[in-house]
Each structure stands twice: as structure tokens, then as C-alpha cells.
Amino acid sequence: MSVTAKKEPKFYTRKEAAEILHVTLPTLARITKDGLLISKRVGSRILYEADAIDEAVKKQVVFKYRRA
């Protein structure tokens, strides 16, 4: 008898996501607004899927220093 384990999705808070991506909270807000990262609102908290953050780190995506 095998039991299929359902993987719970992991989420990072705004602060954790910003630290992992080495950006400030306002930059993280801009990234989210621009649609580069997708956030989920749970109550009053904003959470980011760990898979999306880890993928951005793996690809070494640079989010900093965008000047208009």
C-alpha cells in the first residue's frame, strides 16, 4: 500500500522574499506590480510562492537598478 504524499506549497513573506532576492521591499513591490513575480494575499499578509522565488534565484534574475 503506497500513500501518495501531497506536497504542500511553501510560501515566503515579503521580508523573506526580499532577503532571498537581495532587493528592498519597495523594489519587491515594483517587481510584483510589473508582473515579474506573483503574490498571493492571505488575510492581510502578502506571500510569494517559494518555487517562483527559488526559480528566480536559480536563473540569477537581476531585478535591481532599473531607471526610467
N, C-alpha and C positions, 0 to 999 in steps of 0.2 A: 504494500500500500504506500504510494507516494503522495505526499502532501505538497501541492504547488504553493510555494510561498509568494504571496502578493507583495511586491516591492512598494513600500510607502515612499512617495516622492519627498525629497528633502528640500527645505527652503532656507534661505538666508534672509536675515533682516537687512534693512537699508545700510546700517552701520557695518555689518559683516561683509556685505557685498562690496561696499566702497573700499574697505580694507583689502579685500582679496584682489580687487581690480586696481588698487593703488590710485584711486581718484577721490575727490572730495564729494560730500553729499550733494552740493549744487550740480556738480558735473554728472553725478549719477542720475539726478532728476532730469537733466537735459538729455542724457542718453535714453532714458525711459520715454521722455516726451517725443524724441525723434524716432522712436520705434525700434531702436537697436537692441534693447532688452525689454522683455515683457515682465511686468509686475502683476502681482495679484493682491487685492485688498481683502484682508480678513479682519472684519471689525474696523478698528481704527489703525491697524498695522498694515504696512506695505511690505510684502515678501517677494523674493525673487527665487525662481527655481534653481536649485543647486546645479542641475545639469546644464542650464544655459550659462551660468557663471563659469563653471568648470570648462565648458567648451570654449568660451571667450579667452580664458587663461591659456588653454592648450593651444589655441590658434595665435596667441600673443597679439590679440587685437589691441590697438592703441586708441584710446578714447580721449586723450588729453590734447590740449593746445590747439583747439580749433578757434580761429579768429575770423570774424565776419568782415 
